[in-house]
Every structure is written in C-alpha cells, then in structure tokens.
Amino acid sequence: METMELGARVHLEITADGTVDDSDRIMFLRNHLAHLHRATAEGVPVKGYFHWSPMDNFEWSDGFSNRFGLIYVDYRTQKRTPKLSAAYFREAAAKNAVV
C-alpha cells in the first residue's frame, strides 16, 4: 500500500465561541490511524497517509451541505477556522503516534 486517504463527512456549524467541535471526526481519525499503525506493525508497507480534505469544499454528491475537512471554511466570507480534529491530527503527526 503506497498511500491512503480517508475522510469523514459531517454536517457542522461554527459555535458562538468560534470553535468547531467535530468529535466524531476525531474518533474517525483515531480509529483509522490505529488500524494503520497495526497494519504497518504487521508488515504492510505504508508510505503515507492523507486526510481528505484539508479544508471543507464542494463535493459532487453533497454540494456544500457536509464538511470533510480539518479546516472549517465559511463559504460566505472565506474565513478558515481549524476544527478540533485539526489539532488532534497535528498532535498525532508531531508525535508520530495515535494519541
């Protein structure tokens, strides 16, 4: 396996305090990274992992209704806000471990 890309679609909104709590995506990421770790421990040659997508975007099957990214995009203003899953993914990547 050369590379793997995964994403989870979730309908989210930014909260009044400016955060985007996407705990479901964090659990999705943690679960997939744990399985990826197990696969590499069993000898599967994985050279990379890419989360789909870094930012929310238009999806042909869902339009703008669901969000896939680690970064929340306000489509009206184009302001980008990192979701809680972005912080989780950053920490996991920095430690090279499932956290």
C-alpha positions as CSV (number, residue, x, y, z in Angstrom):
1,M,0.0,0.0,0.0
2,E,1.7,3.2,-1.1
3,T,-0.7,5.8,0.3
4,M,-4.1,6.0,2.0
5,E,-6.5,8.9,2.0
6,L,-9.7,9.0,4.1
7,G,-12.2,11.5,5.2
8,A,-15.5,11.6,7.2
9,R,-18.4,13.8,6.1
10,V,-20.1,15.6,8.9
11,H,-22.7,18.4,8.9
12,L,-21.2,21.1,11.2
13,E,-21.5,24.7,12.2
14,I,-19.1,27.0,13.9
15,T,-20.2,27.7,17.5
16,A,-20.7,31.1,19.2
17,D,-17.3,30.9,20.8
18,G,-15.6,30.3,17.4
19,T,-14.8,26.7,17.7
20,V,-15.8,23.8,15.6
21,D,-16.3,20.7,17.7
22,D,-16.0,17.7,15.4
23,S,-15.5,15.0,17.9
24,D,-16.9,12.4,15.5
25,R,-14.2,13.1,13.1
26,I,-11.5,12.8,15.8
27,M,-12.8,9.4,16.7
28,F,-12.9,8.5,12.9
29,L,-9.3,9.6,12.6
30,R,-8.1,7.9,15.7
31,N,-9.7,4.6,14.7
32,H,-8.2,4.7,11.2
33,L,-4.8,5.7,12.4
34,A,-4.9,2.9,15.0
35,H,-5.7,0.4,12.2
36,L,-3.0,1.9,10.0
37,H,-0.5,1.5,12.9
38,R,-1.5,-2.1,13.3
39,A,-1.1,-2.8,9.6
40,T,2.4,-1.3,9.5
41,A,3.3,-3.3,12.6
42,E,2.2,-6.4,10.7
43,G,4.5,-5.5,7.7
44,V,2.2,-3.7,5.4
45,P,4.4,-1.2,3.5
46,V,2.6,2.1,4.0
47,K,4.5,5.2,2.8
48,G,1.9,7.9,3.6
49,Y,-1.5,8.9,4.9
50,F,-3.5,11.8,3.5
51,H,-6.7,13.1,5.2
52,W,-9.4,14.1,2.7
53,S,-9.7,17.0,2.6
54,P,-7.6,19.6,4.5
55,M,-10.4,22.2,4.0
56,D,-14.1,22.0,3.6
57,N,-15.0,22.1,-0.1
58,F,-17.7,21.3,-2.7
59,E,-18.4,17.6,-3.1
60,W,-20.3,16.4,-6.2
61,S,-22.7,14.1,-4.2
62,D,-23.3,16.5,-1.3
63,G,-22.6,20.0,-2.6
64,F,-21.7,22.2,0.4
65,S,-24.1,20.5,2.9
66,N,-21.5,18.2,4.5
67,R,-18.0,19.1,5.5
68,F,-15.0,16.8,5.1
69,G,-12.0,18.9,6.0
70,L,-9.9,19.6,9.1
71,I,-10.4,23.3,8.5
72,Y,-13.9,24.9,8.6
73,V,-14.5,27.3,5.7
74,D,-17.1,30.0,6.0
75,Y,-18.2,29.9,2.3
76,R,-19.6,33.5,2.5
77,T,-16.5,35.2,3.9
78,Q,-13.9,32.5,3.0
79,K,-12.6,32.7,6.7
80,R,-10.8,29.5,7.7
81,T,-11.1,28.1,11.2
82,P,-9.2,25.0,12.3
83,K,-11.5,22.3,13.7
84,L,-10.7,20.4,16.9
85,S,-9.8,17.5,14.6
86,A,-7.0,19.7,13.0
87,A,-5.4,20.0,16.5
88,Y,-5.8,16.2,17.0
89,F,-4.3,15.4,13.6
90,R,-1.4,17.9,14.2
91,E,-0.6,16.3,17.6
92,A,-0.7,12.7,16.2
93,A,1.6,13.7,13.3
94,A,4.0,15.5,15.5
95,K,4.3,12.5,17.9
96,N,4.1,10.0,15.0
97,A,1.7,8.1,17.2
98,V,-2.0,7.5,17.8
99,V,-2.9,9.9,20.6
